[in-house]
Amino acid sequence: MNDIDLVAEGHWPAERLDADYQPRGTVSAERFTAEMAAYRAVSDQMRGPWGRRLDVVYDTASGQRLDLFGPERMEACPVFVFLHGGYWRALSKRDSAMMAGMLAMQGIATAVVEYDLAPSVSLAEITRQVRAAVAFLWKEGGQLGLDSHRIHVGGSSAGGHLAGMVLAGGWQTELWLPEDVVKSGLPISGLFDLSPIRASAPQEWLSLTEADVAALSPLRHLPQAGPTLTLAWAETDPAGFKRQSAAFAAAWRATGAQVSCLEVPGRNHFDILMELCDADTPLSRALLGMIRG
């Protein structure tokens, strides 16, 4: 599987693309509602014991903010930057801190990033914002108790796409960042070529042009020497998300970087994130291994 195959998907029948890229179709309405409630409940539980700096403005242009979690003693901590999903139009940082306690107990900080949502802003602007968050952590991390040389990035679903855009090459110089500003990545059930997305239901709120697809598909902007990645997805993820992850893994590996793939059994597109509450799950062990490595 490569980027040409995913481009070709953009010409498949809309009904098939909608099925292959519709996570809500993999769970009942009741299950989805319960899992979204769990996102918020578990994330709220992290704020008291592990919240260190909340609502930190990282981008003056948009006024967007991030929440910083970590151990009680914040001193040169590595940081995991998490970018939430929601198909670029839903959820927030308030729903996305489920890993913060697990990482804090390992001496690792978590920065959970808020960004403006479509259709109020374009996907290009959302991408600019999350890159600005990484630039902020690189430049200001020392004052926040972070080690700016140990920034790691992950995200789920649409957040997996945004993690891919942070991992992509070619944008760092404009923000005065080193090419290797990110040391490892954990895109979970991500999207890495937007050709099928432009031809399916999310186009309704994204309004992508062909130029957008070219500019905003991580698979088309691979770095010359990328960091270590773990590409993860749920056992019951829709077929499109699995194809996208496999394609990105193959392309990333072809650059010479180290890549691992992990299908998480017994999990769906939504509850896979709860694996990150426990340090002993395969998903958490993969993340901790990259950060420690």
C-alpha positions in Angstrom: 0.0 0.0 0.0 1.3 3.5 -0.9 0.1 7.0 -1.4 -0.9 6.2 -5.1 -3.3 3.5 -3.8 -4.9 6.0 -1.3 -5.2 8.6 -4.0 -7.1 6.0 -6.1 -9.5 5.5 -3.3 -10.7 9.1 -3.9 -12.5 7.7 -7.0 -14.3 4.8 -5.3 -18.1 5.0 -4.8 -19.1 7.4 -2.1 -21.1 4.7 -0.3 -18.0 2.5 0.1 -15.8 5.4 1.2 -18.4 6.6 3.8 -18.5 3.0 5.2 -14.7 2.7 5.3 -14.2 6.1 6.9 -17.2 6.2 9.3 -16.1 5.2 12.8 -19.5 5.9 14.3 -20.8 3.0 12.3 -18.6 0.5 14.3 -20.4 1.1 17.6 -24.0 1.6 18.8 -25.3 5.1 19.5 -25.4 4.1 23.2 -21.9 2.8 23.2 -20.6 6.0 21.5 -22.4 8.2 24.0 -21.0 6.2 26.9 -17.4 6.4 25.6 -17.6 10.1 25.0 -18.8 10.5 28.6 -15.9 8.4 29.7 -13.4 10.6 27.8 -14.6 13.6 29.8 -14.9 11.8 33.2 -11.5 10.2 33.1 -9.8 13.4 31.7 -11.4 15.5 34.5 -10.0 13.0 37.1 -6.5 13.9 35.8 -6.8 17.6 36.4 -6.7 17.7 40.2 -3.8 15.4 41.0 -1.7 15.9 37.8 -2.7 19.2 36.3 0.3 21.6 36.5 -0.5 24.5 34.2 -3.9 24.7 32.6 -5.2 26.9 29.8 -1.7 28.0 28.8 -1.9 30.2 25.6 0.4 28.7 23.1 -0.6 30.8 20.0 -1.3 34.5 20.2 -2.8 34.6 16.7 -5.7 32.3 17.6 -5.6 32.5 21.4 -5.6 28.7 21.6 -4.5 27.0 24.7 -3.0 23.8 26.1 -3.2 21.9 29.4 0.1 20.7 30.9 0.1 17.7 33.2 3.0 16.0 34.9 4.7 14.7 38.1 4.7 16.9 41.2 8.3 17.8 40.5 8.4 19.2 37.0 12.1 19.5 36.1 13.4 18.8 32.6 10.6 16.3 31.9 10.1 14.7 28.5 6.7 15.7 27.2 4.1 13.8 25.2 2.0 16.2 23.1 -1.5 14.8 22.5 -3.8 16.0 19.7 -7.4 15.0 20.1 -9.7 13.5 17.5 -13.3 14.2 16.5 -13.0 14.4 12.7 -11.6 17.9 13.1 -15.0 19.2 14.2 -15.6 17.9 17.7 -14.1 17.2 21.1 -11.5 19.3 23.0 -8.6 19.1 25.4 -11.1 18.6 28.2 -11.9 15.2 26.7 -8.3 14.1 26.0 -6.1 13.8 29.1 -6.7 10.1 29.9 -3.0 9.3 29.6 -1.8 12.1 31.8 -1.7 10.2 35.1 -0.1 7.1 33.7 2.7 9.2 32.1 3.1 11.5 35.2 3.8 8.4 37.3 6.6 7.6 34.9 8.1 11.1 35.2 6.7 12.2 31.9 4.6 15.4 31.2 1.6 15.5 28.9 0.6 18.6 26.9 -3.0 18.3 25.7 -3.6 20.8 22.9 -6.8 22.6 22.0 -7.4 23.8 18.5 -10.2 25.6 16.6 -12.7 23.3 14.9 -14.0 23.0 11.4 -16.0 24.4 9.7 -15.3 27.6 11.6 -11.7 27.4 10.5 -9.9 25.5 7.7 -7.8 22.4 8.1 -4.8 24.4 7.1 -5.4 26.7 10.0 -5.9 23.8 12.4 -2.6 22.4 11.2 -0.9 25.7 11.7 -2.2 25.8 15.3 -0.9 22.4 16.3 2.5 23.1 14.8 2.5 26.4 16.7 1.9 24.4 19.9 5.0 22.3 19.3 7.0 25.5 18.5 5.8 27.0 21.8 6.9 23.9 23.8 10.3 23.9 22.1 10.9 27.6 22.8 9.2 27.9 26.3 9.4 24.4 27.6 12.3 25.0 29.9 10.2 27.6 31.8 7.4 25.0 32.1 9.6 22.3 33.6 10.0 20.5 30.3 13.0 19.2 28.3 12.5 20.8 24.9 14.9 18.2 23.4 12.5 15.4 24.3 9.2 16.3 22.6 7.0 13.3 21.5 3.7 13.6 19.6 0.6 11.5 19.3 -3.0 11.8 18.4 -6.1 9.7 17.7 -8.2 9.7 14.4 -8.2 13.3 13.2 -5.5 13.9 15.8 -3.5 11.1 14.2 -3.6 13.1 11.0 -2.5 16.2 12.9 0.3 14.2 14.5 1.3 13.2 11.0 1.4 16.9 10.0 3.7 17.7 12.9 5.9 14.7 12.1 6.0 15.8 8.4 9.1 17.4 6.9 9.5 20.9 5.6 7.6 23.2 8.0 10.0 23.4 10.9 12.4 26.0 9.4 9.7 28.6 9.0 9.1 28.4 12.8 12.9 28.4 13.6 12.8 24.8 14.8 15.2 21.9 14.2 14.0 19.3 11.8 14.2 16.7 14.6 12.1 18.8 17.1 9.9 15.7 17.5 11.7 12.6 18.8 8.9 10.0 18.3 5.3 9.6 17.2 2.2 7.6 18.1 -0.5 8.2 15.6 -3.5 6.1 16.6 -6.1 5.3 13.9 -4.9 8.2 11.9 -5.5 9.6 8.4 -2.5 10.3 6.2 -3.8 10.9 2.7 -6.9 13.1 2.4 -7.9 12.0 -1.1 -10.6 9.6 0.2 -11.7 12.2 2.8 -12.4 14.8 0.1 -14.6 12.3 -1.6 -16.6 11.2 1.5 -18.8 12.6 4.2 -16.2 14.8 6.1 -15.9 16.9 3.0 -19.1 18.5 4.1 -17.4 20.4 6.9 -13.8 20.4 5.5 -14.4 21.8 2.0 -11.0 20.5 0.9 -9.6 21.5 -2.5 -7.1 19.5 -4.5 -4.4 21.8 -3.3 -5.5 21.2 0.3 -5.2 17.5 -0.2 -1.7 17.9 -1.6 -0.6 20.3 1.1 -2.2 18.6 4.1 -1.6 14.9 3.5 1.3 13.7 5.7 2.0 10.8 3.4 3.1 13.3 0.8 5.5 15.2 3.0 7.8 12.6 4.5 10.9 13.9 6.2 14.3 12.8 5.0 15.1 11.2 8.3 12.1 10.8 10.5 11.8 9.8 14.1 10.7 6.4 15.5 7.0 5.8 15.0 4.4 3.4 16.4 1.3 3.2 14.1 -1.6 1.8 16.2 -5.2 1.0 15.4 -8.1 -0.8 17.0 -9.2 -4.3 16.0 -12.7 -3.1 14.9 -11.5 0.2 13.3 -13.1 0.9 9.9 -11.1 -0.5 7.0 -10.1 2.9 5.7 -8.3 3.8 8.9 -6.4 0.5 8.8 -5.3 1.0 5.2 -4.2 4.5 5.9 -2.0 3.4 8.9 -0.5 0.5 6.9 0.3 2.9 4.0 1.9 5.4 6.3 4.0 2.8 8.1 5.3 1.4 4.8 6.2 4.9 3.5 7.8 5.9 6.8 9.8 2.7 6.9 11.1 3.3 3.4 12.8 6.5 4.6 15.0 4.3 6.9 13.2 5.2 10.1 12.2 2.6 12.7 8.4 1.9 12.5 6.3 -0.5 14.5 2.6 -1.4 13.9 0.2 -2.4 16.6 -3.4 -3.6 16.2 -5.1 -3.5 19.6 -7.4 -6.5 20.1 -10.8 -6.0 21.7 -10.9 -2.3 21.2 -12.8 0.0 18.8 -12.0 3.4 17.3 -13.0 5.2 20.4 -12.1 3.2 23.5 -8.6 2.4 22.2 -7.5 5.5 24.0 -8.4 4.0 27.4 -5.4 1.6 26.9 -3.2 4.6 27.7 -4.6 4.8 31.3 -2.6 1.7 32.2 1.2 1.5 31.9 1.1 -2.3 31.3 -0.9 -2.3 28.1 0.9 -2.9 24.8 0.0 0.6 23.6 1.4 2.2 26.7 4.5 0.1 26.6 5.1 1.1 23.0 4.7 4.8 23.9 6.9 4.5 27.0 9.5 2.6 25.1 9.8 5.3 22.5 10.0 8.1 25.1 12.6 6.3 27.1 14.5 5.3 24.0 
